[in-house]
Amino acid sequence: MSLHQQDGVHVVAAVLYRAGEVLIFRRGPGMSGAGHWEFPGGKVEAGEDATSALKREILEEIGIVIEVESYIGENIHQYPSKKIRLSFFWAKVPPEPFHLAEHDAYRWVKPKELDVQILSEADRPIVEVLKNDFRMKV
């Protein structure tokens, strides 16, 4: 078994923020995990590094160009059909509007007010880290 298979599919997610809030998106109908909220992102393709993959995924999913600031942490999560290694990164959000290709809604929320039960399971562990970050003290 390769290292990639042991760790699962490498997925990246952006924690987009402004003024003490983070941006979450709801998975649209027909998508896996439809109805759950998440930090946007997607799979790292062969030959891509994590930040390049994240920039590409955000442009595809939301239609914005982001600047990836720093690595937050990661979570390895086993779904019934697959295992993923989800890496989270801070990114400042550019001005709206957003184009929602895979999501049907978005909202700004303070991490301390975020109900983790509405998030996709793989995104839940990062919330405690976000609550304690200086970016959220605004």
TORKOL-4160 file (C-alpha; in steps of 0.2 Angstrom, whole numbers, padded with zeros to 4 digits, m for minus):
138
<pt num="1" X="0000" Y="0000" Z="0000"/>
<pt num="2" X="0007" Y="0017" Z="m0005"/>
<pt num="3" X="0008" Y="0032" Z="0007"/>
<pt num="4" X="m0005" Y="0040" Z="m0003"/>
<pt num="5" X="m0017" Y="0026" Z="0000"/>
<pt num="6" X="m0013" Y="0024" Z="0018"/>
<pt num="7" X="m0017" Y="0043" Z="0021"/>
<pt num="8" X="m0032" Y="0043" Z="0010"/>
<pt num="9" X="m0036" Y="0055" Z="m0004"/>
<pt num="10" X="m0027" Y="0072" Z="m0001"/>
<pt num="11" X="m0040" Y="0086" Z="m0001"/>
<pt num="12" X="m0037" Y="0104" Z="0003"/>
<pt num="13" X="m0049" Y="0117" Z="0011"/>
<pt num="14" X="m0049" Y="0136" Z="0012"/>
<pt num="15" X="m0054" Y="0145" Z="0028"/>
<pt num="16" X="m0059" Y="0161" Z="0021"/>
<pt num="17" X="m0060" Y="0175" Z="0034"/>
<pt num="18" X="m0063" Y="0193" Z="0037"/>
<pt num="19" X="m0067" Y="0203" Z="0053"/>
<pt num="20" X="m0068" Y="0188" Z="0065"/>
<pt num="21" X="m0079" Y="0178" Z="0054"/>
<pt num="22" X="m0076" Y="0163" Z="0042"/>
<pt num="23" X="m0086" Y="0159" Z="0026"/>
<pt num="24" X="m0094" Y="0142" Z="0025"/>
<pt num="25" X="m0104" Y="0135" Z="0010"/>
<pt num="26" X="m0118" Y="0122" Z="0009"/>
<pt num="27" X="m0116" Y="0107" Z="m0003"/>
<pt num="28" X="m0129" Y="0108" Z="m0017"/>
<pt num="29" X="m0142" Y="0095" Z="m0021"/>
<pt num="30" X="m0134" Y="0081" Z="m0031"/>
<pt num="31" X="m0117" Y="0083" Z="m0023"/>
<pt num="32" X="m0110" Y="0070" Z="m0011"/>
<pt num="33" X="m0114" Y="0077" Z="0007"/>
<pt num="34" X="m0128" Y="0088" Z="0000"/>
<pt num="35" X="m0135" Y="0100" Z="0013"/>
<pt num="36" X="m0120" Y="0099" Z="0024"/>
<pt num="37" X="m0109" Y="0115" Z="0026"/>
<pt num="38" X="m0091" Y="0115" Z="0023"/>
<pt num="39" X="m0075" Y="0125" Z="0020"/>
<pt num="40" X="m0073" Y="0125" Z="0001"/>
<pt num="41" X="m0059" Y="0116" Z="m0008"/>
<pt num="42" X="m0056" Y="0099" Z="m0016"/>
<pt num="43" X="m0044" Y="0086" Z="m0022"/>
<pt num="44" X="m0026" Y="0088" Z="m0025"/>
<pt num="45" X="m0022" Y="0082" Z="m0042"/>
<pt num="46" X="m0006" Y="0073" Z="m0048"/>
<pt num="47" X="0008" Y="0085" Z="m0050"/>
<pt num="48" X="0000" Y="0099" Z="m0039"/>
<pt num="49" X="0005" Y="0106" Z="m0023"/>
<pt num="50" X="m0008" Y="0109" Z="m0010"/>
<pt num="51" X="m0009" Y="0128" Z="m0012"/>
<pt num="52" X="m0010" Y="0127" Z="m0031"/>
<pt num="53" X="m0024" Y="0114" Z="m0029"/>
<pt num="54" X="m0033" Y="0125" Z="m0017"/>
<pt num="55" X="m0032" Y="0141" Z="m0028"/>
<pt num="56" X="m0038" Y="0130" Z="m0043"/>
<pt num="57" X="m0053" Y="0122" Z="m0033"/>
<pt num="58" X="m0059" Y="0139" Z="m0026"/>
<pt num="59" X="m0058" Y="0147" Z="m0043"/>
<pt num="60" X="m0068" Y="0132" Z="m0050"/>
<pt num="61" X="m0081" Y="0131" Z="m0036"/>
<pt num="62" X="m0083" Y="0150" Z="m0031"/>
<pt num="63" X="m0076" Y="0160" Z="m0045"/>
<pt num="64" X="m0064" Y="0170" Z="m0035"/>
<pt num="65" X="m0045" Y="0171" Z="m0035"/>
<pt num="66" X="m0038" Y="0168" Z="m0017"/>
<pt num="67" X="m0021" Y="0171" Z="m0009"/>
<pt num="68" X="m0017" Y="0157" Z="0002"/>
<pt num="69" X="m0009" Y="0163" Z="0018"/>
<pt num="70" X="m0004" Y="0149" Z="0029"/>
<pt num="71" X="m0007" Y="0131" Z="0034"/>
<pt num="72" X="m0019" Y="0128" Z="0049"/>
<pt num="73" X="m0019" Y="0109" Z="0051"/>
<pt num="74" X="m0026" Y="0093" Z="0044"/>
<pt num="75" X="m0038" Y="0079" Z="0048"/>
<pt num="76" X="m0039" Y="0061" Z="0042"/>
<pt num="77" X="m0057" Y="0056" Z="0040"/>
<pt num="78" X="m0064" Y="0039" Z="0036"/>
<pt num="79" X="m0081" Y="0041" Z="0026"/>
<pt num="80" X="m0090" Y="0025" Z="0022"/>
<pt num="81" X="m0084" Y="0024" Z="0005"/>
<pt num="82" X="m0067" Y="0033" Z="0006"/>
<pt num="83" X="m0053" Y="0040" Z="0017"/>
<pt num="84" X="m0047" Y="0058" Z="0015"/>
<pt num="85" X="m0033" Y="0068" Z="0022"/>
<pt num="86" X="m0040" Y="0086" Z="0023"/>
<pt num="87" X="m0028" Y="0100" Z="0024"/>
<pt num="88" X="m0034" Y="0117" Z="0030"/>
<pt num="89" X="m0027" Y="0134" Z="0025"/>
<pt num="90" X="m0031" Y="0152" Z="0029"/>
<pt num="91" X="m0035" Y="0163" Z="0015"/>
<pt num="92" X="m0041" Y="0181" Z="0015"/>
<pt num="93" X="m0057" Y="0183" Z="0005"/>
<pt num="94" X="m0058" Y="0195" Z="m0010"/>
<pt num="95" X="m0074" Y="0206" Z="m0012"/>
<pt num="96" X="m0090" Y="0197" Z="m0016"/>
<pt num="97" X="m0100" Y="0192" Z="m0027"/>
<pt num="98" X="m0096" Y="0173" Z="m0027"/>
<pt num="99" X="m0101" Y="0161" Z="m0041"/>
<pt num="100" X="m0108" Y="0145" Z="m0033"/>
<pt num="101" X="m0104" Y="0130" Z="m0045"/>
<pt num="102" X="m0106" Y="0116" Z="m0032"/>
<pt num="103" X="m0114" Y="0125" Z="m0017"/>
<pt num="104" X="m0132" Y="0132" Z="m0015"/>
<pt num="105" X="m0128" Y="0144" Z="m0001"/>
<pt num="106" X="m0115" Y="0153" Z="0009"/>
<pt num="107" X="m0114" Y="0163" Z="0025"/>
<pt num="108" X="m0102" Y="0172" Z="0036"/>
<pt num="109" X="m0101" Y="0165" Z="0054"/>
<pt num="110" X="m0090" Y="0168" Z="0070"/>
<pt num="111" X="m0082" Y="0151" Z="0074"/>
<pt num="112" X="m0088" Y="0152" Z="0092"/>
<pt num="113" X="m0106" Y="0153" Z="0086"/>
<pt num="114" X="m0104" Y="0139" Z="0073"/>
<pt num="115" X="m0114" Y="0123" Z="0076"/>
<pt num="116" X="m0102" Y="0109" Z="0071"/>
<pt num="117" X="m0117" Y="0098" Z="0068"/>
<pt num="118" X="m0121" Y="0107" Z="0052"/>
<pt num="119" X="m0103" Y="0104" Z="0045"/>
<pt num="120" X="m0097" Y="0089" Z="0035"/>
<pt num="121" X="m0089" Y="0077" Z="0047"/>
<pt num="122" X="m0071" Y="0080" Z="0040"/>
<pt num="123" X="m0073" Y="0099" Z="0043"/>
<pt num="124" X="m0078" Y="0098" Z="0062"/>
<pt num="125" X="m0062" Y="0095" Z="0071"/>
<pt num="126" X="m0054" Y="0111" Z="0064"/>
<pt num="127" X="m0067" Y="0122" Z="0072"/>
<pt num="128" X="m0059" Y="0122" Z="0089"/>
<pt num="129" X="m0043" Y="0128" Z="0081"/>
<pt num="130" X="m0052" Y="0142" Z="0072"/>
<pt num="131" X="m0060" Y="0148" Z="0089"/>
<pt num="132" X="m0043" Y="0151" Z="0096"/>
<pt num="133" X="m0034" Y="0159" Z="0081"/>
<pt num="134" X="m0029" Y="0178" Z="0082"/>
<pt num="135" X="m0039" Y="0181" Z="0066"/>
<pt num="136" X="m0055" Y="0178" Z="0075"/>
<pt num="137" X="m0051" Y="0190" Z="0089"/>
<pt num="138" X="m0057" Y="0205" Z="0079"/>
